[in-house]
Amino acid sequence: MALDEPKGDDAVVESDGTKFMMDAQTTDILQQSGGLTIDYIDENYRRGYMLKLGAAGKDCSSGGCSGCG
């Protein structure tokens, strides 16, 4: 299984020179939630990626995502 080739109904989105591949279910979830913002935080007390769903208004600091790291 190659992770660098889109399959079937996968969506390929490019933002600021970075390409993202998502399956149809993930694409639907992100569209319904108002999108996703990915940011990198490098502060004294935390370091890593912060994911924020558009409509949810939550981020890693408030328990709104999983897989931050």
Phi and psi restraints in degrees (value plus and minus 20) as a CYANA .aco file:
   2 ALA   PHI    -112.3   -72.3
   2 ALA   PSI     112.1   152.1
   3 LEU   PHI    -110.9   -70.9
   3 LEU   PSI     -23.0    17.0
   4 ASP   PHI    -124.5   -84.5
   4 ASP   PSI     -10.8    29.2
   5 GLU   PHI    -143.5  -103.5
   5 GLU   PSI     106.7   146.7
   6 PRO   PHI     -85.9   -45.9
   6 PRO   PSI     125.1   165.1
   7 LYS   PHI    -139.4   -99.4
   7 LYS   PSI     122.2   162.2
   8 GLY   PHI      26.4    66.4
   8 GLY   PSI    -132.8   -92.8
   9 ASP   PHI    -119.6   -79.6
   9 ASP   PSI       5.0    45.0
  10 ASP   PHI     -82.5   -42.5
  10 ASP   PSI     124.6   164.6
  11 ALA   PHI    -121.6   -81.6
  11 ALA   PSI     120.2   160.2
  12 VAL   PHI    -136.1   -96.1
  12 VAL   PSI      99.6   139.6
  13 VAL   PHI    -141.1  -101.1
  13 VAL   PSI     116.7   156.7
  14 GLU   PHI    -137.1   -97.1
  14 GLU   PSI     113.7   153.7
  15 SER   PHI    -161.4  -121.4
  15 SER   PSI     102.7   142.7
  16 ASP   PHI      32.0    72.0
  16 ASP   PSI      20.3    60.3
  17 GLY   PHI      62.6   102.6
  17 GLY   PSI     -19.2    20.8
  18 THR   PHI    -130.0   -90.0
  18 THR   PSI     110.2   150.2
  19 LYS   PHI    -117.6   -77.6
  19 LYS   PSI     118.4   158.4
  20 PHE   PHI    -142.5  -102.5
  20 PHE   PSI     115.3   155.3
  21 MET   PHI    -131.8   -91.8
  21 MET   PSI     113.8   153.8
  22 MET   PHI    -157.0  -117.0
  22 MET   PSI     124.8   164.8
  23 ASP   PHI     -95.9   -55.9
  23 ASP   PSI     149.7   189.7
  24 ALA   PHI     -81.0   -41.0
  24 ALA   PSI     -59.1   -19.1
  25 GLN   PHI     -83.8   -43.8
  25 GLN   PSI     -64.0   -24.0
  26 THR   PHI     -85.2   -45.2
  26 THR   PSI     -61.5   -21.5
  27 THR   PHI     -79.2   -39.2
  27 THR   PSI     -65.0   -25.0
  28 ASP   PHI     -80.9   -40.9
  28 ASP   PSI     -64.7   -24.7
  29 ILE   PHI     -81.2   -41.2
  29 ILE   PSI     -65.3   -25.3
  30 LEU   PHI     -86.7   -46.7
  30 LEU   PSI     -58.0   -18.0
  31 GLN   PHI     -85.2   -45.2
  31 GLN   PSI     -61.4   -21.4
  32 GLN   PHI     -88.8   -48.8
  32 GLN   PSI     -48.8    -8.8
  33 SER   PHI    -109.5   -69.5
  33 SER   PSI     -23.3    16.7
  34 GLY   PHI      70.1   110.1
  34 GLY   PSI      -4.3    35.7
  35 GLY   PHI      79.5   119.5
  35 GLY   PSI     158.8   198.8
  36 LEU   PHI    -158.2  -118.2
  36 LEU   PSI     113.4   153.4
  37 THR   PHI    -131.7   -91.7
  37 THR   PSI     110.0   150.0
  38 ILE   PHI    -134.1   -94.1
  38 ILE   PSI     106.5   146.5
  39 ASP   PHI    -153.8  -113.8
  39 ASP   PSI     133.3   173.3
  40 TYR   PHI    -127.6   -87.6
  40 TYR   PSI     105.8   145.8
  41 ILE   PHI    -128.3   -88.3
  41 ILE   PSI     112.4   152.4
  42 ASP   PHI    -154.8  -114.8
  42 ASP   PSI      65.9   105.9
  43 GLU   PHI    -143.3  -103.3
  43 GLU   PSI     149.0   189.0
  44 ASN   PHI     -75.3   -35.3
  44 ASN   PSI     -62.7   -22.7
  45 TYR   PHI    -118.6   -78.6
  45 TYR   PSI     -26.7    13.3
  46 ARG   PHI    -176.7  -136.7
  46 ARG   PSI     127.8   167.8
  47 ARG   PHI    -167.7  -127.7
  47 ARG   PSI     108.8   148.8
  48 GLY   PHI     129.0   169.0
  48 GLY   PSI    -191.0  -151.0
  49 TYR   PHI    -105.3   -65.3
  49 TYR   PSI     119.1   159.1
  50 MET   PHI    -134.5   -94.5
  50 MET   PSI     106.4   146.4
  51 LEU   PHI    -128.3   -88.3
  51 LEU   PSI     111.4   151.4
  52 LYS   PHI    -151.9  -111.9
  52 LYS   PSI      99.3   139.3
  53 LEU   PHI     -98.5   -58.5
  53 LEU   PSI     114.6   154.6
  54 GLY   PHI     -76.2   -36.2
  54 GLY   PSI     -77.6   -37.6
  55 ALA   PHI     -97.2   -57.2
  55 ALA   PSI     -46.0    -6.0
  56 ALA   PHI     -93.3   -53.3
  56 ALA   PSI     -52.2   -12.2
  57 GLY   PHI      49.1    89.1
  57 GLY   PSI       1.7    41.7
  58 LYS   PHI    -137.2   -97.2
  58 LYS   PSI     137.3   177.3
  59 ASP   PHI    -159.0  -119.0
  59 ASP   PSI    -194.3  -154.3
  60 CYS   PHI     -79.9   -39.9
  60 CYS   PSI     -55.2   -15.2
  61 SER   PHI     -86.7   -46.7
  61 SER   PSI     -42.2    -2.2
  62 SER   PHI    -128.7   -88.7
  62 SER   PSI      -7.4    32.6
  63 GLY   PHI      60.0   100.0
  63 GLY   PSI       0.9    40.9
  64 GLY   PHI    -108.5   -68.5
  64 GLY   PSI     -18.0    22.0
  65 CYS   PHI    -162.1  -122.1
  65 CYS   PSI     153.7   193.7
  66 SER   PHI    -152.6  -112.6
  66 SER   PSI     132.8   172.8
  67 GLY   PHI      65.8   105.8
  67 GLY   PSI      -7.1    32.9
  68 CYS   PHI     -87.3   -47.3
  68 CYS   PSI     127.4   167.4
